[in-house]
Each structure stands twice: as structure tokens, then as C-alpha cells.
Amino acid sequence: MCGIVGYIGRRDATPVLISGLKRLEYRGYDSFGIATVGSALEIYKRTGSISD
């Protein structure tokens, strides 16, 4: 089952998004990804749990 977390605000988005993704882990997972836009688009994709 998929889950989506989003954030718009002044704080650094990465810790906020990781916290939100950890809250969704109970749904089951095999991968996760984060995309942030600052001065450039940054995309992180990984297989496994968020703590890996």
C-alpha cells in the first residue's frame, strides 16, 4: 500500500519528510524516495527500510 508525505514551509524539508515516512512504515514497504526542490531538484531513492 502506498503512502505520500508532503511539506511546504520554511524549515529544511528533509527531516520533516523522513519523519513522515517513518510514520507510514507500519503500512509495509519495500522502498522509499524523497524529492526536494531548493536551488536544484534533488531526488533520493532507496530499497529497504528508512533506517537502512
VODREN-393799 format. One record per atom (N, C-alpha, C, O): x, y negated, z; atom name; residue number from 0. Coordinates in steps of 0.001 Angstrom, whole numbers. Last residue first. Example, Ala and Ser with C-alpha at 12.3 -4.5 7.8 and 13.67 -1.06 7.14 Angstrom:
<recs>
+---------+---------+---------+----+-----+
!      xx !      yy !      zz !  a !   k !
+---------+---------+---------+----+-----+
!   12850 !    2250 !    7080 !  N !   1 !
!   13670 !    1060 !    7140 ! CA !   1 !
!   12900 !     -30 !    7870 !  C !   1 !
!   13409 !   -1138 !    8039 !  O !   1 !
!   13190 !    5690 !    7800 !  N !   0 !
!   12300 !    4500 !    7800 ! CA !   0 !
!   13200 !    3300 !    7800 !  C !   0 !
!   14236 !    3319 !    8465 !  O !   0 !
+---------+---------+---------+----+-----+
</recs>
This chain:
<recs>
+---------+---------+---------+----+-----+
!      xx !      yy !      zz !  a !   k !
+---------+---------+---------+----+-----+
!   17639 !   -1876 !    7062 !  N !  51 !
!   18784 !   -1311 !    6327 ! CA !  51 !
!   19507 !   -2440 !    5665 !  C !  51 !
!   20509 !   -2217 !    4985 !  O !  51 !
!   15427 !   -3212 !    7959 !  N !  50 !
!   16597 !   -3201 !    8839 ! CA !  50 !
!   17825 !   -2606 !    8170 !  C !  50 !
!   18942 !   -2802 !    8650 !  O !  50 !
!   13574 !   -2667 !    5975 !  N !  49 !
!   14110 !   -4020 !    6065 ! CA !  49 !
!   15359 !   -4051 !    6934 !  C !  49 !
!   16266 !   -4841 !    6672 !  O !  49 !
!   14154 !     510 !    4321 !  N !  48 !
!   13510 !    -357 !    5304 ! CA !  48 !
!   14219 !   -1702 !    5372 !  C !  48 !
!   15338 !   -1848 !    4881 !  O !  48 !
!   14451 !     898 !     715 !  N !  47 !
!   14573 !    1308 !    2104 ! CA !  47 !
!   13905 !     316 !    3026 !  C !  47 !
!   13192 !    -589 !    2593 !  O !  47 !
!   16003 !   -1178 !   -1674 !  N !  46 !
!   15253 !      46 !   -1416 ! CA !  46 !
!   15485 !     427 !      35 !  C !  46 !
!   16600 !     294 !     538 !  O !  46 !
!   15702 !   -4678 !   -2414 !  N !  45 !
!   16372 !   -3551 !   -1782 ! CA !  45 !
!   15415 !   -2368 !   -1677 !  C !  45 !
!   14197 !   -2529 !   -1601 !  O !  45 !
!   16367 !   -7838 !   -3795 !  N !  44 !
!   15556 !   -6623 !   -3849 ! CA !  44 !
!   16362 !   -5493 !   -3231 !  C !  44 !
!   17559 !   -5360 !   -3488 !  O !  44 !
!   16210 !  -11296 !   -3943 !  N !  43 !
!   16845 !  -10170 !   -3272 ! CA !  43 !
!   15889 !   -8993 !   -3334 !  C !  43 !
!   14722 !   -9125 !   -2966 !  O !  43 !
!   16740 !  -14231 !   -5758 !  N !  42 !
!   15910 !  -13037 !   -5626 ! CA !  42 !
!   16747 !  -11932 !   -4990 !  C !  42 !
!   17861 !  -11658 !   -5436 !  O !  42 !
!   16539 !  -17697 !   -6026 !  N !  41 !
!   17313 !  -16574 !   -5511 ! CA !  41 !
!   16372 !  -15406 !   -5276 !  C !  41 !
!   15318 !  -15572 !   -4661 !  O !  41 !
!   16680 !  -20511 !   -8041 !  N !  40 !
!   15858 !  -19356 !   -7683 ! CA !  40 !
!   16773 !  -18232 !   -7229 !  C !  40 !
!   17688 !  -17847 !   -7958 !  O !  40 !
!   18128 !  -23493 !   -6619 !  N !  39 !
!   18091 !  -22430 !   -7635 ! CA !  39 !
!   17177 !  -21318 !   -7137 !  C !  39 !
!   16932 !  -21204 !   -5936 !  O !  39 !
!   17634 !  -25184 !   -4618 !  N !  38 !
!   18262 !  -25790 !   -5794 ! CA !  38 !
!   18315 !  -24792 !   -6948 !  C !  38 !
!   18517 !  -25171 !   -8102 !  O !  38 !
!   15178 !  -23068 !   -3984 !  N !  37 !
!   15777 !  -24273 !   -3415 ! CA !  37 !
!   16327 !  -25048 !   -4599 !  C !  37 !
!   15581 !  -25506 !   -5465 !  O !  37 !
!   13093 !  -20442 !   -3614 !  N !  36 !
!   13449 !  -21496 !   -4556 ! CA !  36 !
!   13958 !  -22687 !   -3755 !  C !  36 !
!   13228 !  -23245 !   -2936 !  O !  36 !
!   13272 !  -16894 !   -3175 !  N !  35 !
!   13213 !  -18246 !   -2634 ! CA !  35 !
!   13642 !  -19239 !   -3702 !  C !  35 !
!   14447 !  -18923 !   -4578 !  O !  35 !
!   12002 !  -13690 !   -2783 !  N !  34 !
!   12395 !  -14697 !   -3768 ! CA !  34 !
!   12226 !  -16064 !   -3121 !  C !  34 !
!   11164 !  -16367 !   -2577 !  O !  34 !
!   12554 !  -10413 !   -1707 !  N !  33 !
!   12333 !  -11802 !   -1305 ! CA !  33 !
!   12786 !  -12692 !   -2454 !  C !  33 !
!   13848 !  -12464 !   -3033 !  O !  33 !
!   11342 !   -7056 !   -1294 !  N !  32 !
!   12032 !   -8099 !   -2038 ! CA !  32 !
!   11656 !   -9466 !   -1507 !  C !  32 !
!   10583 !   -9656 !    -933 !  O !  32 !
!   11539 !   -3504 !    -675 !  N !  31 !
!   11049 !   -4846 !    -367 ! CA !  31 !
!   11838 !   -5845 !   -1194 !  C !  31 !
!   12891 !   -5511 !   -1736 !  O !  31 !
!   10481 !     -32 !    -542 !  N !  30 !
!   11343 !   -1124 !    -987 ! CA !  30 !
!   10745 !   -2451 !    -543 !  C !  30 !
!    9600 !   -2515 !     -96 !  O !  30 !
!    8820 !    1632 !     630 !  N !  29 !
!    9988 !    2268 !      39 ! CA !  29 !
!   10934 !    1220 !    -515 !  C !  29 !
!   12055 !    1535 !    -914 !  O !  29 !
!    6498 !    1822 !    3342 !  N !  28 !
!    7315 !    1073 !    2397 ! CA !  28 !
!    8325 !    2006 !    1760 !  C !  28 !
!    8639 !    3060 !    2311 !  O !  28 !
!    3770 !    1263 !    5570 !  N !  27 !
!    4578 !    2165 !    4756 ! CA !  27 !
!    5341 !    1349 !    3732 !  C !  27 !
!    4874 !     294 !    3302 !  O !  27 !
!    2618 !    -449 !    7283 !  N !  26 !
!    1808 !     -30 !    6138 ! CA !  26 !
!    2516 !    1019 !    5296 !  C !  26 !
!    1910 !    1601 !    4397 !  O !  26 !
!    4453 !   -1343 !    9088 !  N !  25 !
!    3580 !    -254 !    9522 ! CA !  25 !
!    2741 !     290 !    8373 !  C !  25 !
!    2203 !    1392 !    8480 !  O !  25 !
!    5641 !   -3606 !    7916 !  N !  24 !
!    6286 !   -2300 !    7785 ! CA !  24 !
!    5385 !   -1142 !    8179 !  C !  24 !
!    5542 !     -44 !    7643 !  O !  24 !
!    4708 !   -6164 !    8277 !  N !  23 !
!    3984 !   -5317 !    7323 ! CA !  23 !
!    4542 !   -3902 !    7239 !  C !  23 !
!    3962 !   -3066 !    6546 !  O !  23 !
!    6508 !   -7384 !    9923 !  N !  22 !
!    5156 !   -7164 !   10450 ! CA !  22 !
!    4330 !   -6263 !    9540 !  C !  22 !
!    3353 !   -5662 !    9988 !  O !  22 !
!    8633 !   -7681 !    8199 !  N !  21 !
!    8743 !   -6706 !    9291 ! CA !  21 !
!    7376 !   -6402 !    9891 !  C !  21 !
!    7123 !   -5276 !   10321 !  O !  21 !
!    7685 !   -9798 !    6632 !  N !  20 !
!    7833 !   -8467 !    6037 ! CA !  20 !
!    7937 !   -7389 !    7110 !  C !  20 !
!    7388 !   -6300 !    6947 !  O !  20 !
!    7837 !  -11910 !    8493 !  N !  19 !
!    6546 !  -11488 !    7949 ! CA !  19 !
!    6603 !  -10106 !    7339 !  C !  19 !
!    5673 !   -9317 !    7505 !  O !  19 !
!   10630 !  -12019 !    8844 !  N !  18 !
!    9746 !  -11755 !    9981 ! CA !  18 !
!    8381 !  -11265 !    9510 !  C !  18 !
!    7833 !  -10313 !   10067 !  O !  18 !
!   11371 !  -12730 !    6246 !  N !  17 !
!   11806 !  -11445 !    6806 ! CA !  17 !
!   10944 !  -11068 !    7997 !  C !  17 !
!   10568 !   -9905 !    8141 !  O !  17 !
!   10222 !  -15302 !    6077 !  N !  16 !
!    9759 !  -14225 !    5202 ! CA !  16 !
!   10161 !  -12854 !    5732 !  C !  16 !
!    9369 !  -11913 !    5672 !  O !  16 !
!   11718 !  -16675 !    8007 !  N !  15 !
!   10256 !  -16630 !    8115 ! CA !  15 !
!    9718 !  -15464 !    7288 !  C !  15 !
!    8852 !  -14722 !    7752 !  O !  15 !
!   14345 !  -16484 !    7016 !  N !  14 !
!   13984 !  -15843 !    8286 ! CA !  14 !
!   12468 !  -15709 !    8472 !  C !  14 !
!   11999 !  -14722 !    9039 !  O !  14 !
!   13922 !  -17933 !    4423 !  N !  13 !
!   14354 !  -16539 !    4513 ! CA !  13 !
!   14015 !  -15891 !    5855 !  C !  13 !
!   13428 !  -14809 !    5846 !  O !  13 !
!   13265 !  -20677 !    4580 !  N !  12 !
!   12218 !  -19688 !    4313 ! CA !  12 !
!   12651 !  -18257 !    4588 !  C !  12 !
!   11814 !  -17434 !    4957 !  O !  12 !
!   13980 !  -23142 !    6855 !  N !  11 !
!   14598 !  -22163 !    5964 ! CA !  11 !
!   13625 !  -20998 !    5803 !  C !  11 !
!   13207 !  -20400 !    6794 !  O !  11 !
!   11206 !  -25510 !    7042 !  N !  10 !
!   12217 !  -24620 !    7626 ! CA !  10 !
!   12824 !  -23727 !    6553 !  C !  10 !
!   12256 !  -23571 !    5472 !  O !  10 !
!    9166 !  -26784 !    5663 !  N !   9 !
!   10474 !  -27437 !    5724 ! CA !   9 !
!   11574 !  -26540 !    6287 !  C !   9 !
!   12755 !  -26783 !    6035 !  O !   9 !
!    7084 !  -24727 !    3495 !  N !   8 !
!    7356 !  -25596 !    4632 ! CA !   8 !
!    8775 !  -26113 !    4596 !  C !   8 !
!    9500 !  -25908 !    3623 !  O !   8 !
!    5421 !  -21879 !    2731 !  N !   7 !
!    5729 !  -23202 !    2199 ! CA !   7 !
!    5945 !  -24100 !    3405 !  C !   7 !
!    5060 !  -24215 !    4252 !  O !   7 !
!    5451 !  -18419 !    2213 !  N !   6 !
!    5736 !  -19525 !    3127 ! CA !   6 !
!    6027 !  -20786 !    2327 !  C !   6 !
!    6789 !  -20757 !    1360 !  O !   6 !
!    3961 !  -15126 !    2154 !  N !   5 !
!    4400 !  -16365 !    1519 ! CA !   5 !
!    4642 !  -17438 !    2561 !  C !   5 !
!    4102 !  -17374 !    3666 !  O !   5 !
!    3803 !  -11676 !    1593 !  N !   4 !
!    4010 !  -12733 !    2577 ! CA !   4 !
!    4490 !  -13964 !    1822 !  C !   4 !
!    5341 !  -13853 !     939 !  O !   4 !
!    1885 !   -8846 !     816 !  N !   3 !
!    2568 !  -10037 !     312 ! CA !   3 !
!    2641 !  -11065 !    1431 !  C !   3 !
!    1658 !  -11298 !    2134 !  O !   3 !
!    1898 !   -5326 !     433 !  N !   2 !
!    1587 !   -6498 !    1232 ! CA !   2 !
!    2405 !   -7658 !     708 !  C !   2 !
!    3511 !   -7461 !     205 !  O !   2 !
!     605 !   -2201 !    -817 !  N !   1 !
!    1468 !   -3383 !    -896 ! CA !   1 !
!     983 !   -4472 !      57 !  C !   1 !
!    -189 !   -4520 !     429 !  O !   1 !
!     856 !    1165 !       0 !  N !   0 !
!       0 !       0 !       0 ! CA !   0 !
!     905 !   -1231 !       0 !  C !   0 !
!    1876 !   -1280 !     754 !  O !   0 !
+---------+---------+---------+----+-----+
</recs>
